[in-house]
Amino acid sequence: MTVEEPYYWNRQIAYLHKSASLYYNDDYLKFLVDTVWKIDRPVHMIDFGCGFGHLGLRLLPFLKEGSTYTGIDAGTKLIDHARHLFKNLPYEVEFVVGDFLSLPINKKYDLAVCHAVLLHMAEPMRMLRKMVDSVKTGGKVIAFEPHWNGNMASHHFQGIDQSRIIPLGLLQELFERDAKRYGKDGNIGLKLPLYFNRIGLSDVQCRVSDKVNILDPEVDREIAAQLYEAITFTDPGDIEPFIQCLIERGMLPEEAHRQYEAEKLLSTAFTPSVAATYAAGMKITFGNVVEQIQLDQQNIQTALDLP
């Protein structure tokens, strides 16, 4: 399959629900729909890598009556869950199981969207090409994607030295090496405005998700407990395979040991009693299809050659 480990996400439905709550306030999404994107009529939206239909659930309440939503995902359990979630909602939706790169798109949509999908792809420009091709002239392509370097820097844990648990320099180098070696880029969110420009979209802009999550068990233990479950970090497990994996990804042995100790400390020091804040800072890039864009391999390579 084109997307890394599509069936892995079939087993992560609970995690996806929890993490989805960390990114956006509803009033900000309404602001994007009404004021930034100026969507003032019913639209037909297609979601590439839709998961359980998260973007449909978030955006449809703010779109004009008569809008429709089509979601495509490789995960059969995710699609089944999406159909269940939408079963009694007053929206016209369609869900399709399949590889969105090979699946034929037989109609043109007003909006093509994706959420945290491009970072998992070795050839993200192929998906952007498919998204552009699925949109009619005057429509929009919208990608919600992370910038891992910024994401990792956007945690605060009270009473814990941040440099001990999140060594940003090591992680930055690791992400960069992974992108060069595998093509999968966790920092793609901040590169997409340039990619969108270079594939021929017009009026390209980028916004940042607004939500800052506040975990303060001394003030509201219930809310803090819910956020803790969404943010909590897992134990890195046995040291030897963890370090070997990082060495294979380009870290020196002493760097891999430091990263292991950092993740081990974070998994144990961040408990439900620790106050914390977290801002995901998801990058939201969008641009208009002004005419049918024809992309050849040279165009795609030019975009990918961005530093």
N, C-alpha and C positions, 0 to 999 in steps of 0.2 A: 504494500500500500504506500501511497505517497506521503501521508502524514505519519510521523513517527509513532509507533505503538498505538494504532487506533483502538485496539481492543483493551489495552491498558486503561483507557479512559472509561470503558464500559464498567470497570470496577471502581471508578472514582466518583460516582454520582454524588455521594454525600459530601465529599471534599469540594466538588465543583459548586454545589449549592452554598456551602459555607464561605468559600473564597469569593464568590460572586457578590456577596453582601459587603465586601470591603472597598469597592471601587467608586461607587457613584451615589450621590443623593438624587432623589427623584426630581427635585426642583431644578437641578442642574441639567438633567437630561431633557426636561421640558424646555429649558432655556435654549439648549442646542437645537431642538426641533423647531421651536417657534421663532427664535430671534437670530440664530446663527445660520441654520440651514433654510429657514423660511419656508417650511413645508406647510402650505395652506390649502392643500387639496388631497384627496385620497391617493395613495401611492401603493405600488406593488414592490415588495422588498424580498430579496433573496439573500440568505445567510449561509456562507460557505464555512463548513465546520461548525454547525449550529449547536452541537452538544445537546442539552436538554431544552434548547429554545430560549436561552437566557436573554438574548437581545430582543427576541420577539416579546417576551414577557415584560421587558423594561420599556420598549419603545412604542408598542402598539397602543397603550392607553393614551399616548400623547399625539398619535397620528389621527387624521380625520377619519370619520366613519366611512367604511367602504374600503379601507386599506387592507391589503392582504400580505401574508407572510409565508414564504417557502423556505424550509430549512433542509440542508443536505449535510449528512454526517456518515462516516464509515461505521460508527458504533450502533449495532442493532439494539442493544439495551438502552442506550442513550435516546435513540429515536422512539422506542417504545415508551420510555418515561416521558418524553416530550409530548407524545400523543395523549398520554394519560393526563398530564398537567393542563393541556389545552382543551380537553374533552368537553368541559362544561363552560368554557369561556366564549364570549360573544364575538369571536374573530374568525375570519375565513383563513385557514391555514392548511398547509400541505407539508408533509415530511417525507423525505426520500433517503433511503439507505444506499450509500455508494461512495465511490472515490470521486470527489468533486472535480478532479482534473480530467478524468476520462469520461465522466458522465456527460452526455450531450445536454446542452441547455437550449431548448427549442423555442424560447420566447425572450423578449426583451423586458427588462424590469426598470423601475424608476430608481431603485437603490440597490446596490450590492454591498453587503457588509460582512465583516468577519471580526472575531474577538479572540485574541491570544491564540492564533493559529499559525500565522506566518513565521513566528519564531521557531516553530517545530519543523520547518520545511527546509530541505537542502536546496530547493530551487524556488524561492519565494516569488520571483518574477513571473514564473509560469502561472502561479495562482493569480497574481495581479492582472496578467494578461486575460485570464479566464473571467475575472471579475469585470474588467473593462468591456470585454466582448459581450457580457450578459446585460449591459446597461444601454438603454436607448439614448439618443442624443438629447442633451439637457438634463440627464440623470446624474446621480452622484455615486462615487465609490468611497466607502468609509471603512477605515481599518482602526480597530482598537487594539493596540499592541504595546507591550512593555519595553522599558529600557532598564535592564537588570542592574546596571551600575547605579543608576539613580534610585531604583527600587530598594536595593540593599542598604543604601545610605539613608533611607527614609524611615528607619526604625529608631525608637528610643526606649530603653529599658531602665527604669529608675534603679539606681544603686549598682549598676553594672557598667564597667568600662566598655564602651562600644567597640574600641579597637581590639579588645580581647576576643569578642564573640563574632565580629564581622570584619575580618581583615580585608579592607576594600582593595588594596593594591593587588593582593594575590588573586582575588576574585576577578578583578578587571583583566588581568593577564590571562586567567583561565578562560574567561568568556571570549576574549579576542582570539586565543589559540583555537578554541572550539569552532569559532566561525570560519577561520581559515582552513581548518582541517576537514570539517564536516559540512560546512555551508549553512549550518543552523545557527541563527544569530539571535541571542537573547537581548541584544541591544538594538534590534531592528526598528523599534518604535520611534527612535529619534532620527533614524535614517529615512523613514518613509516619506517625509515631505520632499526630499531630494529625489527619491525614486519616483514619486508621483509626478513631479515636474518633468523628469526625463522620459517618462513613458507617454507624455503628451496630454495629461490632464490639465485643466485650467483652473484658475482661482484656488490654487492649493493653499490650505491652511492646516494648522495643527493646534489643538487644544490639549489640556491636561485634565485628567479626572480630578474632581474637587474634594473627595471625601477624606477627612482625617479621622481615623478611628482612635477613640480615647478609652483606654482600659484603666479604670480607677476603682479597685475593689473597696476602697475606703468610703467612696461616695455612692456607688451603685454596684453592688456585688453581682446582681443578676445580669446586667448588661455586660459587665466585665467578664463574667464567666462565658457568655455567648461569644464575645469577641476572642477570648482566649482559645476557644475551640476552633475558631476560624483561622487564627494566626499561628497556633502552636507548632513547634518544630520537633521533628522526629529524631530519635537517637541515631547516630551514624552507623551503629552496629559494630561488628568486629573490625579491629583496626587494620589488620593486614590486607584484606581485600579492598578496603576503602582507600588505603594509601597506594596500593598497586594501581588502582583505577586512576587516581590522580597523576601518578607518575606516567602512565600511558597517555594521559592528556597533556603532558608536557611540564608538570611541576617537578622541581627538584625534591629529593626525599625529605629534606628538612622543611621545605615549604608544605609538603603533603602532611607531615606530622603536625605542623602548626595549624593547618586547616582542620585536621581531625580534632585536635584539642579544642579549637574554637567551636566547632559544631557540637562536640560533646558537652562543653560547658554551657552553650546556649540551650541545649535540650534539657539540661538539668536545672540551670539557674532561672530560666523563664518558667515560673510556676503561676498558678491562679492567683497568688497573693501579690504578684509583682505588678506595679503600675507601669503602663507603657502607652506609647502612641505610635501609630503607623499610618503613613500616607503612601498609597500604591503609586500614585502619579502616572496612571496609564496614559499613554499618548494616543490622541484621537486625531487621525489624519484624514482629510477628505479633499476631494477635488471633483470637478465637473467634466463630463464627457461632452465635448462641444461638437465633435463629429466622429464618424467611425474611425477609430485609431487603428492603424495597421502597424504592428510591431514585428520587425524582423530580428534575427538573432543578434545582429550588430547593435540594434537599439537596446536589447536586453542586456548584452554584455557591457555596454557603455554605462548603464545604470548600476550594474553590479561592480563596476570598477571604482565606485566611490570609495575613498579611504575610510 
